[in-house]
Amino acid sequence: MRGFVHASVAHRMKLQVPLIQLPVQFDPGPLLHEATAVADKRWQRCADGGQRLRLVSCGGDPASAALSGPMRATPLLRQMPLLQQALAGLGATWGQVFLQRIAVGRQYAAEVAVDYYHRERLRLHLPLESPPDVLLECGDEVAHLAPGTAWVFDTWRPHRFAGPAQGPCLHLVADTVGGERFWELLTRGRTPGRAEREPWQPLQLTLASDQRVALALEAHGAPQVMTPWELREHLMFLLNEAVPHPRLAGLQALLLRLSRHWHALWARHGAEAAGRPAYRALLASTAQACQQLGVEQLVLRNGIGLWPALQAQVLDVAVAEEDGLRRGGARKSEAPPPGAPTVATPKPRSPPTRLRQPLFMVAAPCSGAGLVARTLARAPGLYAAGEEARRAIDGIQRLAAPQRADFSHRLLAGDAVEDTVRRVRERLARGLRGHDGKPVPAAGGTVRLLRADARDALRVPFLAQAFPDARFVFVHREPHDALGSLLRAWEEGRMQDAGVLPGWEGPAWTLARPPGWQALSGLPLEAVVAGQWSGIMRVLLDDLAQLPPERWLGLDLDRLLADPDGEMQRVAGFAGLEWHLELGQTLPRAQPPASPSSAERWRPHAARLQPVLGDVPQRALEASFHG
């Protein structure tokens, strides 16, 4: 299918189709020889198990992952004349270029490129070596990228590589804003599974080892100050991509205000340095107003949150710092000029609070983990996560459920890449409070975190990797009580997922979503609850079994209620906490963890749904005695 490309790039680099094969082909063998001639020690290991070799990077530094600044060839690229010819033959201006060894045979989470850099560029893949069962999944399309072909795909859609193969998989990857010849090739490209209007006649790229070419590389990236026209285009794009929501009208009004005031400031200052305090203050006031509106509840059609996209494409990049870098690092407090349409400029950032030996309560939903956390929070030296930390993990775009291949809340050790872990730590440290309600004593100090979140039951490998000194308390509750309470939570609509769940038939999803949730679509509510509970418990029990025994403790809710002092002394001893309180028979309940109606509510369904639970109840009971 041809002729769709011009319309597809009306909104920067968002394509109207998931992926396009360019009408070119080449002999991958010589390029593969150049790529594999580089010593293994020069390749950088990636958190997903793959490896990367940077050929064009910011400033020509082969170790740099920066995306802002002039792009230069690294010394390694100069050793690869054939590879340079292949890129030059496509007639584009290039951003970052790298060789990627894809770790096949692994479970990858789907990703969406939300940042400003990728929003402005297309990503090209030239497969040099690829087993036939390694597939690219992009949106609802699946294709094998055969060696010797050239592809671009829509990184605004969820995408990932998948396949059981164990053989080598090596791609040349390059980002581009395009070029005259490149756009002509893209216009003649084809999409898998679509009818062709004319014969497919790919151009053969001729490569010669005795030729040298100079690649056209980006010298200018993001502007020092975004023009009002570019800013307006980004805002309109995000609003058009938003899923309808009652709060959307309010956000539209806020962003219209931002656009109008930005245009006024531009007419007065342009990109001059003297106007930047006013620009920054306007961005800060807009961000504050968005958060007060509850913009984090809004989602885009590709499943990601609107708020992180708005930050990445506008609020964090619309004006550079004095050193030319984008926002996101340390910032200075600057007073806005008189008459600027803004609120107060952000204060200087304090040194971050560091977390040590965090303690995570993990359990199936409605099993009493919150009760245990509220009780344990009375121990000296523990600081509980406040409301600010509720979305500490889900609020990070690459960790959010819509970024997973199956939209579950499952996170693995491979998701704990360095930059993501840093952001999780920073977000978890915000708003920490002791049992007396007082904040962390001093910024920059070290504290112990206490956290209980239902979704953490599906994230033990991620948390264990991100926090090597973390410990886990597994809270067990009698299954009929837990299932009855969980059924009530669904019926009452508590803790529902605000996002759009593709293919789901039933009430809005409640609490944590395990892998395999799709099989529950359209079932009676009690069957959904049974499948959810057993799915979460299987994952959790399997993950705990993989931890060193000293890193986790089992705790039964009935035993805790029967002997609060004895069981809390046991938990405190495991966690290395001082515990001098005498609880008697009183626990700090927000709501009774169990009620006579919980088990009764589940009893009519117990026999019919017992096969769904299988051996999980017995395994969970045994795990409650661990430690």
C-alpha positions, 0 to 999 in steps of 0.5 A: 500500500503506497501513498499514505506516508505524507499524511502519516507525518502530519504530526511530526514522526507519528505514522498512520501505519505501524511499520513500513519497509523501505524499497531498498535491499543490500548484501548484509554480509560485508556490513556484518563483517565490519560490525563483528570485527569490533572487539567484544570489550568495546560493546556496552551491555544493556539492562535487557541483556543485549549489547550496544555499540555507538557509532554516532553520538552526542559529541562523538563520545562512544560512551555517551547516551545524551540526545541533546547536542551536536551529533558526531561520528565516533572513532568506531564509525570511521572503521566501517566504510560500507556501513556509512555507504549504506546509510548515505544511500538512504539520503537522510540527516542522521541523529544517533546511530548504533549497532544493537545485539538484540538478546532474543529468547527473552521476555521483553516489555513493549515500549513507547518512545515518548520523549522529545527526541524520538517524537521528532525522529523516525527510527530505522532498522537495517537487520544484519543478522536475524533468526527467522522466528524473531519478530517485531511487534508494533501496534497490531502488526507483526513482521520478521525484519529479514537481513538485508532489508530496511524498516521504519516503525511507529515508535509512538505505538507499543513495540517490542522484539519477541521470539524464542530463538537463541541465535545471534540477532544484530541490527544497525539502528539509526534515528533520522529527521529525514531528507529529500531522498529518504522521504521519497523512499518512504513514500514508496514503502510497503506495509506487511499484510496490505495490498500492493498497488504496483510491483515491489521493486526494491533498489539495490544499495551498491557498496564498495570497500574503496569508497569513502562517504561523509554522512549528513549528521545533526548539528542542531537539536532542540531549540534553546527556547521552543517557538510558540508555533512548535509548542502549539503543535505539540499541545494539539497533538497530545490533546488529539491523542487523549482518551475522552475524560471529564478532566480533559476540558479543564486541561485544554483550557490550561494549555490554551493559556500556556500557548497564549502567554508563551506567544506573548513572551516570544513576541517580547523576548524571542529566544533571548536569555533575558526572557528565560526566567519568565518562560521557566516560571510560566512552565512551572505554574502550568505544571502546578496547575496541571497537577492540581487538576489531576492530569495524571488520570488522563491517558493517551490512545497508545495507553501511556499517561498524558502527563509524562508525555506532556512533561517529556515533549513540552514542560521539560524541553521548551526552554534550555538551561544556561548550559544548553542542557534540557530541564531535568537536572539541578535548577537555580531559583530565578526571579521572574521579570515584572509583569510576567504571567506566572506564579512563583519560580520553583525553589532550589532542589534540596539534596535527595533523601537516600533510601536504605534497607527498604521494607516492602509488604507484599500480598494478594489484594485485600490480605492485610498488608496495609494493616501490617504496615500501619502497625509496623510504622510505629517502630522508630526509624521507619518512614512510610510512603505518602500519597506522593509515592503512590504512583512512584512506579506506575507514574514512570512511563516505561514502567506503566502497565500500558508499556507492558506487552500484556498491560499487566502490572508485572515488573522483572529484574530486567526493568531495573535499568540505572536511570529508571531505578534512580527515578524510582528512588527519588519518587519513593523518597518524596513525602516520607513521614514518620509515625508521628506525621513528621517528615524526614529530619533533613534533606540529603539524609538516609532513611528506611522506607516502609511501603505496602502497595498491592501491585508490588506483589507482582514486582518482587524481582524488580524491587529486589534488583532495584534495592539489593538491600530490601527485605520483604514481608509476605502477608497471608490471609485466609483465602475465603476472607481475602476473596470475599473482601476482593469481591466487595472491592470490585462491586463497590468500584474501589481502586479502579484502573483509570486507563483504557484496557484493550479487549477487556469486557467487564467492570473497570479493573480493580487493584493489581493486574497479573499476567494472563488477565485477558483470559478473565474477560467476559467471565462472571465477576466471582470468576474474575476475582478468583483468577486475579487472586490466584494469578497474583499469588502464583507469581508472588510465591514463585518470586519469593522462592527465588529470593535468598531465604534471609530476604523475606519473612512470612506472616499470617494475618490470623496469627497476628490478630491472635498474638499482636505482640508476639508476631510484631516482635518477630517481624521487627527482629527480622527487619532489624528494628527496635520494638518496645510497644505493647499492642495488647489486642489493639491494632491500628486498623483503618478498616477491619481487615476481616468481617463476618461477611467476607467469608460468607460472601465468598462461600456460595462460589467456593466449591465451583471455583476451587479448581481455579485456585488449585494448590495456591491456598496450601502453598500460601499457607506454607509460605506464611511460616517462612522465617 
